Amino acid sequence: MSKQKAKAAAFICQSKDQAMESIRALGDAQRALTRIETGINDQIAAATAARKDEIDALKTRIETLTAGIQGWCEAHRAELLTGGGKEANLITGLVKWRQRPPSVSIRAVDKVLENLRRLGLARFIREKEEPNKEAMLADPTAVAGIAGISIVTGVEDFIVEPFEVEVA
């Protein structure tokens, strides 16, 4: 157990008044943390906004340089890859060509499934079998005693929600 969790577990309220005071303190701590996070996010947003033009210019420069390098390398690919490799060392850096693995892109899944069935290509349709947990919860006695299945009931969570006013 970490020291922080050990410290948290060591504190137990000794009275109703102390529990009420602790809930107020919890709310204060949560709001303080939110203020810090918001402040950090504001600083990040301000720093990004302040340098937006510089960032955009550098991104454009990177895209332009990359396109220019690629154009020259594509034109001289045969001489750059004399050994049949997939990369070339240009002293200041490497240029690489990588073949992406094949992939399948499917749009309108329902229509694709319908067409596969109609064409007798059901082998390309995955039928996923899995236990129906909703049905088991509806009839727990039917699955009682089956190895690997347990119906978990009576789990209780303890939640503390300090009262707060949300200003719109």
HELIX and SHEET records of a PDB file:
HELIX    1   1 LYS A    3  ALA A   10  1                                   8    
HELIX    2   2 LYS A   16  ALA A   50  1                                  35    
HELIX    3   3 LYS A   52  ALA A   75  1                                  24    
HELIX    4   4 ARG A   77  LEU A   80  1                                   4    
HELIX    5   5 VAL A  109  ARG A  118  1                                  10    
HELIX    6   6 ALA A  122  PHE A  124  5                                   3    
HELIX    7   7 LYS A  133  ALA A  138  1                                   6    
HELIX    8   8 PRO A  140  VAL A  143  1                                   4    
SHEET    1   A 2 GLU A  87  ASN A  89  0                                        
SHEET    2   A 2 LEU A  94  LYS A  96 -1                                        
END                                                                             
